[in-house]
Amino acid sequence: MVITAVGGSLAAQNVFGGVHHHRYEQAASHRPADWPYQVGVIPSHANCFQDRAEVARLAQALTKGGTAVVGSANQVPSGGVLVGMGGVGKTQLAANYARSAWQAGGVDVLVWITADSRTATVTRLAQAAAEILGLDSGAPQRDAQAFLAWLEPKAGQPVCRWLIVLDDVADPADLNGLWPPLSQHGQVVVTTRRRDAALARSGRRMLEVGLFTKSEAVAYLAQVLALGGRHEPELELAALAENLGRLPLALAQAAAYLFDADIGCAAYRALLADRTRTLADTAPDALPDDQPHSVAAAWSLSIDRADALRPAGLARRLLHLAAFLDPNGIPQDVLISPPTLIHLTEQRDLALGSPAGQVTADEAVDALRVLHRLSLIDHTPDAPHQAVRVHQLIQRTIRDTLTAERHHLARTAADGVIAAWPEVERDTGLVPALRANTTVLTTHAESALYQSGVHEALKRTGNSLGEAGQVTAAIDYFDNMTAATAHHLGPDHPDALTTRGCLARWRGEAGDVAGAATAYAELLQDRMRVLGPDHPDTLTTRHNVAYWQGETGDAAGAATALARLLQDRIRVLGPDHPGTLTTRSVLAHWRGEAGDVAGAATAYAELLQDRMRVLGPDHPGTLTTRHNVARWRGEAGDADGAAEAFAELLQDRMRVLGPDHPDTLHTRHLLAYWRGEAGDADGAAEAFAELLQDRMRILGPDHPHTLLTRGNLARWRGRAGDAAGAVTAFSQLLEDRTRVLGTDHPDTLISRGDLARWRGETGDAVGAAEAFAELLQDRMRVLGPDHPDTLTTRISLARWKRKAEEERRGPNELGADDDG
């Protein structure tokens, strides 16, 4: 909420003439002996009123007179009028100030006005004119103006210290011509939920009244419960406060319910979490502190008013969609996406009974601004990734009113998330926000997202986690999703099988290549049974079985399996199908890994011609094939040619994908590598150092690709002559890889091998041999005795044992030189 102190007068226009002027002169003769005088009733003091920082700020704002507009918000922009949601204690703050001023003798005249309409405001001002000035013309507007004019300081007139409270202003326009005058002896406090520019006039000072802080919320609950002899653990109080979003109104009503139902915080939290209950079910029978509305009803009038403002009929529907998304931040693009606009158009046409034209993105933004003005949301377009924030209890209240529409709204919200999801995840701020919104949406309407199949937002979220480097989170996500898909759709539904494939993929990416291979083999049997041998999904699973077979170390077996698959894909899909081209690519890769380097280079060159013809030169698949052509050119011994090809590819990837795309970064990685292999170790180290800065910025310090770049930087610094620096860097990298990936991840094992090697290069051959001996045992256990990495470790162990033996014999003993 916001407290805004305002100066300036809109009242006391020259409406006095004839008899009204004469009666005003009589009223002006009132002397201090007639005071103090109070019109209207100050609301009763709230139980356990919290002496918040806003209390002192309000008093300070009014020290020299003026106007305070009391509202609510989470942040206070400089010079802005902030007015926010109901329930944060605006009225109680104003009442506390008014009561304190009255009891301390700080004011001579106090008028409390419930200003929820212009009529109510005029009526109460006219009542003040009648009670204080003796004016009762039968024309409330004239009498109200007479009272406001009387508040103006007049020469020779006794000083009157006055305080006017305009509580719960529903529309700033209701106060046109009714603002009390600016006076060093007068004060005005206005409470409102509105954030209209009309409230931000010159001279009005704004203060914020927000939600309770964590400590205030816990203190409030503890004090209220203690009055009834109840005590709860602080952790339970804190958890309940967070469940209720630290909204004062909700906390007060929850405390009353605890007494009425004779239950504890944990039981009340369970009621809140029960999706079969509405928020109204958790309200007490009798509201505390003379509150006029339950939490569930606190915003209904604001919603009605928002829906009536231009563009009419859109605000409520947008709020309905927002009720299913992340209260901490919804990207604006989700709420102005094509699926959202189609939904808004259909709903508006249905309400009007005839077509009214397509709702535009600008109209949707205008509706968001309306919701913001009435403090139903916080809309900050300058923070597009979290442009819309909604209090969780407003969301709960909205969802409780939705029944038949619930599934449709949830799927529309999910459609909006997917529409806003970029094909290339360059924006590292947007994508986490989209994942968070999908997670919240799933919590509130899981069944809707499995209706007639798995919604794309669910799969996209899990894969995005893995592609962002959060492979463990991706595994957990797809593990849960596999169970949910089987529950909602059955274990043999195609989407259930697809979800199992996603889980297998990320198990492999996390380092469990054997587990991935086994999971894909099991999935293949089920897809063969359910879909048949020639279904495209079955063929895709065969492809993945072969790929992970290669990752387990059986490159030749993978190549054989892919060669058989290629024949079936050509037969079923045709030679130019993307799946067929992908199988040709992976077949070439494993042939090269199996030792046929020249064959791999030739196969990729032929594939490039076909991808250029089918997909065009700028298609990501074509660029990937150029990448592989360059790589195997280098593997065939032409390091200079590989470096030159990667330099050319980098320019095209920069142009097509942008500088921060993962494929662009990977191309920079291999360009640096092949420059080093071509003899420029210093240049390779410098390029990896530059790449590391960008990967840190884009992916973060713990992403596997960032860690990979650190490993290459250390390696090329070592090859450039800094063996000791390489040892230090690999030691630090090993700690981080163990923490992030685990002790048995292949990358962690690679770091152990690199560290052992460079320990040897610094002269510690004995230490290197010991480290390789320990690594061999773990690689045997994790990868098996025939895996290429296990065999490489055997060779390294033998080398460094020989080096250690030479060191032991000393320089005067005969022995063969080893330039290895």
N, C-alpha and C positions, 0 to 999 in steps of 0.2 A: 504494500500500500504506500500511498504517497501523501505527504503533507506538503501543500504548496502554499507559501505565504504570498499574498497578493495585495498590491496597493492600487489605488485608482478608483474613481467614482463614476458610476453609470447612473446614479440616482439623483433625486432632488432636482428634477427639471422644473421649469417655471409653470406649475399647474395651479398655482394659488391665485385666486381672484374672488372678488365678491365676498360672500359669507364664509367661504373656506379660508380666505386670507385672514378674516377677522378671528375665526376660531383658532387658526394657527397661532396668531399673536397671543390669544388667551393661553394656549397650551404652552407657549414659550415662557410664560411667567412662572412655570413650575420651578420650585426652589429645591436645594439639596435636602431640605427637611422632608420632602415627599419621597426621597430615595432611602435605601435601595429598593428596587422593584424588579421582580422576575415574572416573565411571561413564558408559559410553556413549562413542561416538566423535564428536567434533566434525567436521562435514563439512569436506572439504579446502578450502583457500583458493582462491577463484575466480581464474582467470587475469586479470590486470589489473583487480583489484577497484577500484572507484571510491570514493574517499574523499568520499562525498556528505555533504551537510549533515545528513542523518538520523543519521550516525554520531555526531556530537557531540551531537545532540539526545537520542539514546538514552542516551548516557553521562550526560548531565545529568539525565535523568528518573530514573535509577537511583542517583543520587549518595547519596540518603538511604534506600536500600532501597526495596522495593515490588515491583510487578509491571508488566511492560511487555507489552502485547498488540500484536504486530507484524502489521499487515495492510497493505492498500493502498487508495488512493482518490485521486481527483483534487483533492478539496477537503476541508477539515477544518472542519466546523461546530463551534462552541464547545460543549464538553462531550459531543460525540458519540463513539461507538465506531466507527471507520472500519476496515472490513476489506474487502479487494478481491481482484481477480483474481490468479490464479497467474502466476508468471513475472516479477515485478517485483523479486525479490531479497530477499524476507523472510528466508528461511533464511540466505542469505549475510550479511545484516546482523547477524542474531542470532549466527551463527558467528564473525563478526569480533569482536563484542563479547566473546563467551565466550573466544575464543582470546587476545585482548588481556588480559583480566582474569586468565586462568590464567598466561600467560607473565610478567605483571608481578607475580605473587604476590599478587594482590588478593583471591583467594578460597582457602579451605582445602578446600572440597568443591565439586565441579562435577558435575552430573548432566545429561546430554543425553538427552532422551526424544523419540522420534518418536511423537507423540501423535495419530496418525490414527484411533485407536479407543480406547474405554475399556479394553479388554483389554490393548492395547499399553502404555497409560499405567500401569495397575496392575502389569503384569509388570515394567516397568523400575523402578518405585518399589520393588517387592519385591526386585529384584536389588540396588538400592542398599542396602536394609536388610540383605541377606545379605552384601554385600561390605564395607560400612562398619561395620555393627552386629553382624554375625555371626548375624543372625536368619534362620531358614529353617524356618518352622513347617509348610510344606506348604500353607498357606492364603495365597495371594498378597495378597488384599484386606487381611487382618489385618497382614501384614508391611508392606504399603504404608502403612497407617495408622500403624503403629509408627514408620516412618521419618519421616513427616510430623510426628508428635508430637515426635520427637527434635529436629526443626528448631526447635521452640518454645524460646525462651530460658528457662533455668532458673537459679534462684538458686544460686550456688556452683558452677555448671557452667562449664567453660572456654568462652570465646567461640569460636564457630565461624563463620567467614565463608563463606557458601554461595551458590551460584548454581544455580538450576534452570531449564533451558530446555525448554519444552514446544513442540515444533516441529510445525507443520502440524495444528493441532487441527481436526478435521473437524466436530465438533458440540459446542457449549458444554455440552450436557447430559452429555457424556462426562466432564467435570471435576467434576461434582457430588460433593462430599465429598472431592475430590482436590486442591483448591487448596492450595499451600504456605502456611504461616502468614505473617502480617505480622510482620516483624522488622527492626530497624534494622541487623542484621548479615546479613540475607539478601536476595536478589534473585531475581526470577522474570521470565523473558522468554518470552512466548507468541507464536507465529506462527500466523496463521489467516486464512482467506479469509472467515470469517463476520462478519456485521454485526448479529447478534442483540442484542436489548436486554439479554440475560443477561450480555453482556460489558461493559455500561456501568454496572457497580455503583459505588457510592460509594467514592471513594478510588483508583480506577483512572485513571491519567493516560494520555491517548491522544496518540500521535504519528503523523504521516503518513509513509509511504514511497510515493512516487508513481513514475511512469515516470521514466526518465532525462530530464533537461532536454536541450535541443538541444545545448548545449556538452558535457554529459556523454556523450551518445550518440556524438558525433563523436570526442571524446577517447578513448572506449573502443575504438571501431573502429580508430582510428589506432594506438593502443598495441598492440592484439592483432596487427594486420597487421605492424607494425614488428618484432615479435618474430621473425617469419618472413622478415624482409627485404623485406616488401611495402609499397608506398606508393601511395596513391590520392589524387587531388585532393580537397580539402576539400569542394567542391561535390558531388562524387559520394558522399562519405561522408555528407554531410548529407541528400542525396536518399534514400539507402538507409535511413538512420535514420528518416526520415519514412514511407517505404514500409512499414516494420515497426512503425510507431506508437511508436517509442522504447522498446519492451519489452525489458528486459535479456536475458531468456531467448532471444528471437528474434534479438537482435543477436549473442549468443554463438554460436548455432547457425549463423547466416549466415556469420560469420567462419570457422567450422570448415569450412563447405561451400566457401567461396572457396579454402581451402587444398586440400581434398580434390579438388575439380574443377579446380583451377588456372585459375580464371577471375577476372575483375575485377568491380567493383561494378556497372558498367553491364550486363554480361552477366547477373549475378544478378538485377538489377532486371527485366531482360527476361523471365527465367524466372518471376518473381513475377507479371508482367503477363500471362503466357501463360495464357489461360483454359482451355486444354486440360490444364493441369497442376494438380495439387492441391498444397496447402501441404506435404504430406508429401514430395512430390517434391523439395522444396528443402531437406530436412533432411540433415545429414551422416550417414554410415554409423555412425560412433562419436560419441556425444554428448560434448561437452566438459565439464570441471569436474565429473565424476561426476554429471551431471544424470540423473535417473531417467526423464524423459519428454521426448519431442519437443514442439515447440510445438503441433503438431496434436493431441497427446494430453493436453495440460496441463489441459484443462478437462472432459474426458469424465466423470470421477467427479463433479464438481460438478454437471454437467447431469443425470446420473442421480439424484443426491440431490435436486436441485431438483424434478424431475418426480415424485418420490415424496412430497414434502411437500404438505400441503393448500394449495390444492385440487389433488388428485392428477391428473396427466395433462395439465395445462394449460401448465406452465412451458416445457417443451421446444417445444411448438407455437408459443407466443408468440415464443420465441427464434428459431425458424425464420423467422417473418415479419420480425422485426427484423433478421435477417441480410441482408435485401435493401434495407434503408432506410438513411437517413443516419446514420453512426456518431456524428456530432457533435450529433445531437438529433432525436428522433422525437416529434411531438406525441402526448400520451397518447390524445387522441380517435381517432387512427388505429388504435391497438391495442385500443380498447374499442368500436369502431364496430360497427353491426349486421352488416356483412359478415364482420368478424373473429369476432364471437360465433357466427355461423352456422357458420363454418369450424371453430371450436373445438368446437362441439357435435357436428358431424359426425365429427370425428376422435376425440373421446372416445367416442362411441357405437360407432364402428368398433372401437376398441381393446377396449371392454368386451363387445362382441358383442350389446348390447341398449341401448335408449334410456335415458338417465340424466337427461333433462330439459335444458331450454335453459340454456346457460352464460350467466350474467348479467355485466353490466359490473362489478359488485362482485367477482365471482370472478376476472375478468380482472385487475383491479387487485391483488387478493390474489396472483395468480400473478406479477405484476410485482414485488411486494414480496419474494416468495420468491427470484426471480432476483437482486434487489438484495442480499438477505441473504447469498447465496452468491457475491457479487461477480462475477456474470456480466454484470450491467448496472449502471449508475448510474441510479436512479429518483428523480427530484426533482419530486414533484407540484406544488410551489410554483412551478415554472417550466414551465407546461403546454405551451408551444410547443416546448420541447426537454426534455421530461420524461424521456425514455429515451435514454441514451447507451450505446453498445456499442463495445468496442475492435474495430478493424478486423480484427485477426487472429482474434478469436473469430468474427466474422461469416464470414471466409474459411473457417475450419474447418467451420462449420455448412454453408455452401454446398457445400463439397467432399463432404459426406456425402449430399447430395440429388441424386437423378437423375430418376426418373419424376415426383416431386412438384414439381420445380422450376418448371415453367410454371404449375401451379395455384397454388402459393404466391405467385409473383410477381404474378399477376393478382388474387389475394385481397388482397395488400398494396396494389395499385393501387386496388382497390375501397375499401379502408379510407381511402386518401388522399382519394378523391373524396367519400366519405361525410362526412369531416371538413371538407371545403372549404365555407366559407360561401357561400350564394347571393349575398349582398352582402358584398364584401370590405372590411369596416370595420376588421378587426383587422390592422394593419400589421406585427405580429410573427408572427402565425400563418401568413399567406399566403406570405411568403418561405420559411418552414420547410417548408411543403407543396411549394413549387416545388423546394426543395433535395432533398427526399425523392424526388420524381418523377425528378429528374436522376440520383440515385444508383441508383434502381431500374432506370432505362433502361440505365445502364452495366452492371449485372449481369445483366439479363434482357430485353434489347431485344426479341428475337424473341417472347417471351411476350406483350408488349404490342401486338404486331401480329397475334396469332393471331386469325383470324376477324374481322379489322377492327381499326382503330386504337382503343386504349383511350381513354376520355374524359379520363383524367388527362393524357395527352400534349397534347391540344388545349387543355385548361384551363390547363396550365402556360404554353404559349406566349402565349395571349391574356392571361393574367394579367400576364406581363412587359410587354406593350404597354400594358395598362390602367394599370399602375403607372408609366408614363412611360418605360420602358426600351424604346423603339421599335426602336433599333438591335439590341438583344439579341433582341427578338421577331423581327426580320427574319432574323437569323442562325439562330435556333432553328427557324423554319419552313422556312428554306432547307435545313437539314440534315434536317428531318423530311420534306420533300418527297422528297428522295433516298431516305430510309429507307423511306417508304411505297411508293414505286415499286418498290424492291428487294424488299420483303416481300410486297406485294399486287399488284404490276403497275401500270403507269401509268394504266390505264383504270378501276381500281377506284374506286367512288364516294368512298371515304375519301381516295384519292390526289388526286382532283379537289377535294375539300373542303380539303385541306391547301394546295393551290395557291391556293385562294381566300383562305385566311388569310394566306398570304405576300403576295398582292397587296394585301390590306387594309392591312397594316402598312407596306408600301412607300409607300402613299398617305399614311398617317398620319405617316410620317417626312418628308414633303414632296415625294416624287416622285409627284405626282398624274398626270403623263403616263404614267409607268411603270405605275402602278396601273391606269389606264384601258386601256392596251395589254394588260396581263396578264389583266385580266378579259375583254377582247374575245377573246383567244386561248382562255381557259378556256371561254367561251361556245360556241365552235365545237366543242370536244371534248365538252362536255356535250350539245349538240344531237346529235352523232354517237352518243354512247354511251347517253344516257338518253332522247333524243327531245325534241321542242319543248315538250311539255306537262308534263314532269316538274317537280315542285316545285323541285328544285335548279336546273333550267335557268331557271325563272322567277326564282329568287333571283339567279342570275348576271346575267340581263338587268337586274334592278333595280340591281345594283351597277355594271354597265357604264354605265347612265344616270347614276347618282349621281356617279361619277368623271368622266364627261363634263362634268357641271356644274361640278365642282371645277376642271377645266382652264380654265374661263371660258365655256363654252358653256351658259349657263343655259337659253336658249330650246330648244336641241337636247335637253337633258336633260328638259325639261318635255314635249316632243313624244314622246320615247321612253317616258317614264313613262305618258303618257296611253294609248299603244298597249298597254303592258304591263298597265295597269289593266283594260282590257277582257278580256284573256286570263286574268288572275287571277280576275276575277269569274266567267268562264265555267268555269274549271277548278276553282277552290277555293271559289267562292261569295262573296257580298258581305261576309259577316261573318268570314271567315277572317283570322287575325292578319296573314298576308302581304299580303292585300288591303288591310287597314287601313294597314299600313306604307307600301305604295305610294301610297295616297291622301295620306299625310302628306308623303312626300318630293316628290310631285308638287306639292302646295301650296307647299312651300318653294321649289322652283325656279321656279315661276310668279312668286312674289314677288321672287326674285332677278332674274328677267328683266324686272321692271318693273311687274308687275300686283300691286301691294301690296294693293289692296282685294280683289282676287280671292283672294289668299292668306289674308287675314283671314277672308273668308266661308267658304272651303273648310275652314279649321281649325275654325271655329265649328260647321259641319255635322259634321265628323269627331268633334268632342267629344261631340256628342249620341249618335252611334253607339257610340263607345267606352264611354261611360257605360252604355249599354244592354247591350252585349255583355260588357264586362269588369268593370264596376262602378266606383264613384267612386275607390277607393283603389288600383286597379291601376297599376303603374308606367307602362304605356302611356297610361292616361287622364291621369295627372299630366303626362306629357310633352306631351300634346296641349294641356292647359291652359297649359303653358309656352309653346307655340308660338302659341296664341291671344293671350296677353299680349304676346309679342314683336312680332307683326305688328300688333297694336293700336297699339303704340308707333311702328312703322315707318309706319303710316298717319297719324301726326301727333298721336296722343293719348298723349303722354308721361306725363301725370298718371295716366291710366287704366291704362297699362301698369305703372307703379310700384305702383298700388293692387292690380292683379291679381297681380303677383309677390309682394307682401306677404302676400296671402291664400294663395297657393300655398305659400309658404315654411312657413307654419304646418302645412299638411297634409303636406308632405314631411318636416318635422321629426318629426311624429307617426308617419308610416308607415315612413319609412326611417331616421330617426335623424339627429342633427346632423352626423355626419361622413361621411355617404354622399356620393359624388361629385355626384349629382343635387341634393342639398340645397345643397352648396357652389356649384354652378352657378347655382342659383336666387338665392342671395345675391349672386352676381356680377352677374346681370342686374338684380336689384332696385337695387343700388348704381348701375349704369349708368343706368337710367331715372330714378332720382332726380336724377342729375346732369343728364340731358337735360331734366328738368322744371324746371331752374333752380337746384338745390341742389348747386353744385359742391363746396362745403366738406363737405356731408353725404356726397356720393359718395366724396370722398377719405378721409374718416374710416371709412366702411364698407369700402372696399377695404383700408385699413390693418388693420382688424380681421380681415378675411377672409384677408389675407396671413399673419397669425400662425397661423391654423388650417391653412391649406394647407401652410405650412412644417412644422407639427407632424405632419400626417397624411401628406403626400405627399413631404416632403423639399424641399430648396432647388432641385433641378435638374429637378423634374417640369415638363413643359410647362404644366400648369395653374397652377403656382406662378409660373412666368415670365410667363404671361399676366396674372395678377393684379398682378404688379409693373409691367407695362406700363400697365395701367389706372390703378393708383395714381399713377404718374408723370404720366399724361395729365390726370387730374382735379386733381392738385396744380397743374399748369400752368394749367389753365383756371380754377382758383381764384385765380390771380395770381402763382404762383411759377414763372415761366418758366425762370429760371436753375436752380432745383432740378429741374425737369423735364429740362433738358439733362444735368445730372449723373446723374440716375437712368437716363435712356435710354442714356447712354454706358456705364454699368455693366451695364445689362441687355443691351446689344448684345454686350459681351464674353462674358457668360455664355451667351447664346443661340448665339453662334458656337461656343463651346467644346462645348456640349451637343448642338446640333442641326446644326451645320455652316453654312458660309457661304451655301449656296443654299437653305436651308429657307425656306418662305414666311414663317414667323414671324421669322426673322432679317432678311429683307428688310423686313418691316413695321417692325421696330425701327430699321432704317436710315432709313426714311421718317419715323418719329416723331422721331428725333434731328435729322434735317435740318429738319423743320418748326419744332421748338422752338429750334433755333439761330437760325432766322429771326425767331422771336418775341422773342428777346432783343436783336434789332437787327442781326444778322449776315446780312443778306439775300444778300450775295455768297456767303458760306459755304454758306447753305442751297441756293442755286441750283447751286453746284458739286456739292454732295452729291447733289441730285436728278438731276443730269446723269449722275453715275456710277451711281446706282441704276437709272436708266432703261435703261442698257446691260445691266445684269445681269438686270433683269426681262424685257427683250426676249429675252435668251439663255435664261433659265430657263422663263419662262411663255409667251413668244410675244408678238407685237405686238398681238394683239386681246384679251388677257386683261384683265378689268376692272381689276386692280391695275396693269397696265402703262399703261392709259389714264389712271387716276387719277394716276400718276406724271407723265405728260405734262402734265396740267393743273397739278399742283403746280410742276413745273419752269417752266412758262410764268408762273405767278403770281410766283414768287420772282425770276425773271429781270426781270420788270417792276418789282418792288420794288427790286432791285439797281440797275436803270437809274435809277429815281427818286432813289435815294440818290446815285448818281453825278452826276446833273444838279444836285442841291442844291435847297434850299427856295425859291430865288428864280426857278427855272425853272417854266414852266407845264407842267402835266400833269394827267391825270385822277386823281381819288382812287380808291383801291381799299380797300374795307372788308372784302375777302375774308379 
